[in-house]
Amino acid sequence: MSVRISVALATYNGAQFIEEQVASILRGSRVPEEVVLADDGSTDNTVELVRAAFGGSRTSAQLHVLPAQVRLGVTANFERAVSACTGDIIVLSDQDDVWHEYRLAVAERSFEARPRLLLQHSDARLVDSAGKPLGVSLIDALTVRAGERLALDSGRAFQAYVRRNLATGATVAMRRKLIDLAAPFPPEWVHDEWLAIIAAALGEVEFVDSELIDYRQHDSNQIGVAKPTLSYRVGRMLEPRGERFVLLSARSQILVDRLAALPVAPGVLKLAEQKASFEARRAAMPDQRVRRLGAIVREVVRGSYGRLSSQGIIDVARDLIQPV
């Protein structure tokens, strides 16, 4: 018997693109059993357009619209959507993308074949506001390195995700049980990175090396992606340290506290604790650059940057030269 698939569709003032997105969901080779729409207080006619799209279609999918609430933000609104889904598999949907024909079929095949699979994410084709390809894939834009790809493909996804998030929510599908393990979603984390790292800590994660959606980049993206240029990287290095490292430290400790309450392997919890300790030490580095040097050298000797920071040697330079 096939699994039941739910689509969690989170929207906010998405009238410009929502009809195209819903149409792509409903014309796929595998149609979901239900679409749960969680609107975050749109002031345009987003919800009405979704209802009309379903009303004008012969689809067997059922639409469930959650009652409007006060503005929740992206993470909390997605949590509301996925929590209301009843399917065995839940697939996340942004309001402005276009799904390729076999997106749900690929997810269904993987989850049926792999009982321990908790989360799947894929590559995507980046397109502009008009749907024109930008000539770069999502994974290329994220500059996913060979070692990171190897970690994802060889069952070491947690080691990759503890450094940085590689799963983009618009490409994510997950088993329903993951919601029970990951909820509540901490506000310090974005929903996709939280779901991915919890899944990797407790079960299997799959990266599909195929472009399963068109991921639209436009001025109104709440969360987008762009390939970092040299000038962007230099600019990041010259940004003031501010509260960034305090937040990274807090996020890492939140992860440790949650994993400590879940049935994870000792090695997983230990790595999370090492990450939290590393980020706490970074947050405590002196404001004066010259006084940071000793602390940075100690972390280099420990191998912390290579194992635990998002950019490795680049983060060494960033920690050394960033102003207060």
TAVEN-V205242 format. One record per pair of residues at least 12 apart in sequence whose C-alpha atoms are under 6 Angstrom apart, sorted by the first residue. I is the first residue (numbers start at 1). J is the second residue. Records with the same first field share a line. If there is no record, write none. Layout:
I: J + J
//
This chain:
3: 88
4: 87 + 88
5: 32 + 33 + 87 + 88 + 89 + 90
6: 32 + 33 + 34 + 35 + 85 + 87 + 90
7: 35 + 90 + 91 + 92
8: 36 + 81 + 82 + 92 + 93
9: 36 + 37 + 93
10: 37 + 38 + 39 + 78
11: 39 + 95
12: 39 + 40 + 42
13: 42 + 44
14: 46 + 95
15: 46
17: 96
18: 95 + 96
21: 97 + 98
24: 98 + 99
28: 101
29: 101 + 102
30: 104 + 105
32: 61
33: 61
34: 61 + 62 + 63
35: 63
36: 64 + 65
37: 65
38: 66 + 81
40: 71
41: 68 + 71
75: 190 + 191
88: 176
89: 174 + 175 + 176
90: 173 + 174
91: 173
92: 170 + 172
93: 170
94: 170
97: 214 + 215 + 216
98: 213 + 214
99: 213
100: 212 + 213
103: 212
116: 203 + 204
117: 204 + 205
118: 174 + 175 + 199 + 204
119: 173 + 174 + 205
120: 172 + 173 + 205 + 206 + 207
121: 167 + 171 + 172 + 207
122: 171 + 207 + 208 + 209
123: 138 + 139 + 209 + 210 + 211
124: 137 + 138 + 211 + 212 + 213 + 214
125: 137 + 211 + 214 + 215
126: 214 + 215 + 216
127: 215 + 216
128: 216 + 217
129: 218
141: 226 + 227
148: 160
157: 200
158: 200 + 201
161: 197
163: 308 + 309 + 310
164: 310
165: 193
169: 192
202: 264
237: 318 + 322
238: 322
240: 322 + 323 + 324
241: 324
245: 283
246: 283
249: 276 + 279 + 280
252: 276
253: 276
256: 272 + 273
275: 308
287: 324
//
